[in-house]
Amino acid sequence: QVQLVESGGGLVQAGGSLRLSCAASGRTFSSLAMGWFRQAPGKEPEIVAGVSRSGVYTYYADSVKGRFTISRDNAKNTVTLQMISLKPEDTAVYYCAGDSQAGVFATTRRGEYDYWGQGTQVTVSS
């Protein structure tokens, strides 16, 4: 089993920045591809960013490219999502997720993630 705990959400004005962190425990962290998803009210969850087990490969949704950066520290069992130039449409609950069957690259499909955190709220005011 893997436990994932997110932190760093909050309320920020449009144009501001936030840094989300996810701490993992219970399994060798470097064996997991990691991702960040978000779910806005009334919408389906969507992937925001993903990072491979090694940290070399990343994936970003088009809506966040150039504004969000995902990174991981396998020594500290953490994955972070740095968000800048935030927009009101970034408002959502953000979830950290882990894929225990990942290959070399980042995992992009929600169904392939088998571990999930509880989520952290990000609210961007206009």
C-alpha positions as CSV (number, residue, x, y, z in Angstrom):
1,Q,0.0,0.0,0.0
2,V,1.0,3.6,-0.6
3,Q,-0.2,6.6,1.3
4,L,-0.2,10.0,-0.4
5,V,-0.7,13.2,1.4
6,E,-1.0,16.5,-0.4
7,S,-0.3,19.9,1.0
8,G,0.1,23.5,-0.2
9,G,-3.3,24.4,-1.5
10,G,-5.1,27.6,-0.7
11,L,-6.6,30.8,-1.9
12,V,-4.6,33.0,-4.3
13,Q,-5.3,35.9,-6.6
14,A,-5.2,35.5,-10.4
15,G,-1.6,35.8,-11.5
16,G,-0.3,34.4,-8.3
17,S,1.6,31.3,-7.5
18,L,1.2,28.2,-5.4
19,R,3.4,25.1,-4.7
20,L,1.7,21.8,-4.0
21,S,3.6,19.0,-2.4
22,C,2.8,15.3,-2.1
23,A,4.5,13.1,0.4
24,A,4.5,9.3,-0.2
25,S,5.0,6.5,2.2
26,G,4.5,2.7,2.3
27,R,6.3,1.7,-0.9
28,T,9.6,2.4,-2.7
29,F,8.7,5.8,-4.1
30,S,11.0,5.5,-7.1
31,S,9.0,2.6,-8.3
32,L,6.0,4.9,-8.9
33,A,5.2,7.2,-11.7
34,M,3.5,10.2,-10.2
35,G,0.9,12.6,-11.4
36,W,-1.2,15.5,-10.4
37,F,-4.9,15.6,-11.3
38,R,-7.6,18.2,-10.6
39,Q,-11.3,18.2,-10.5
40,A,-13.4,21.3,-10.7
41,P,-17.0,21.4,-9.5
42,G,-19.3,19.6,-12.0
43,K,-16.4,18.5,-14.2
44,E,-14.6,15.2,-14.7
45,P,-11.1,14.8,-13.2
46,E,-8.3,15.7,-15.5
47,I,-4.6,15.1,-15.5
48,V,-2.6,18.2,-15.0
49,A,0.9,16.8,-15.0
50,G,2.8,13.6,-14.8
51,V,6.4,12.6,-14.1
52,S,8.2,9.3,-14.7
53,R,9.7,7.1,-12.1
54,S,13.2,8.6,-12.8
55,G,12.0,12.1,-13.0
56,V,13.4,12.4,-16.5
57,Y,10.1,12.4,-18.4
58,T,7.2,14.7,-17.8
59,Y,3.8,15.4,-19.2
60,Y,1.6,18.5,-19.0
61,A,-1.9,19.2,-20.1
62,D,-2.0,21.9,-22.7
63,S,-3.9,24.2,-20.4
64,V,-1.0,24.4,-17.9
65,K,2.0,24.2,-20.2
66,G,4.5,26.9,-19.4
67,R,2.8,27.7,-16.1
68,F,3.1,24.5,-14.1
69,T,6.2,22.4,-13.3
70,I,6.1,19.0,-11.9
71,S,9.2,17.5,-10.2
72,R,10.1,14.8,-7.8
73,D,12.7,14.0,-5.2
74,N,13.1,10.3,-4.8
75,A,15.4,10.7,-1.8
76,K,12.6,12.6,0.1
77,N,9.7,10.6,-1.4
78,T,8.0,13.8,-2.6
79,V,6.5,15.2,-5.8
80,T,5.7,18.8,-6.2
81,L,3.7,20.9,-8.5
82,Q,4.9,24.5,-8.9
83,M,2.1,26.7,-10.3
84,I,2.6,30.2,-11.5
85,S,0.4,32.7,-13.4
86,L,-2.6,31.1,-11.9
87,K,-6.0,31.7,-13.5
88,P,-9.5,31.4,-12.1
89,E,-10.1,28.3,-14.3
90,D,-7.3,26.6,-12.3
91,T,-9.7,26.5,-9.3
92,A,-10.2,22.8,-8.4
93,V,-9.3,20.1,-5.9
94,Y,-5.9,18.9,-6.8
95,Y,-5.0,15.2,-6.3
96,C,-1.7,13.5,-6.2
97,A,-1.6,10.0,-7.7
98,G,0.8,7.1,-8.1
99,D,1.1,4.4,-10.8
100,S,2.8,1.2,-9.5
101,Q,2.9,-0.4,-12.9
102,A,4.5,2.4,-14.8
103,G,7.0,2.0,-17.6
104,V,9.8,4.4,-18.5
105,F,7.6,7.4,-19.3
106,A,5.1,9.5,-17.4
107,T,1.6,8.0,-17.0
108,T,-1.1,10.1,-18.6
109,R,-4.2,8.0,-18.2
110,R,-6.2,8.4,-15.0
111,G,-7.2,4.7,-15.0
112,E,-3.6,3.6,-14.8
113,Y,-3.1,5.3,-11.4
114,D,-3.8,3.0,-8.5
115,Y,-2.9,5.2,-5.5
116,W,-4.6,8.6,-4.7
117,G,-4.3,11.2,-2.1
118,Q,-7.2,13.0,-0.4
119,G,-6.8,16.2,-2.4
120,T,-6.1,19.8,-1.6
121,Q,-8.2,22.8,-2.6
122,V,-6.8,25.4,-4.9
123,T,-8.9,28.5,-5.4
124,V,-7.9,31.3,-7.7
125,S,-9.9,34.5,-7.4
126,S,-10.3,37.0,-10.2
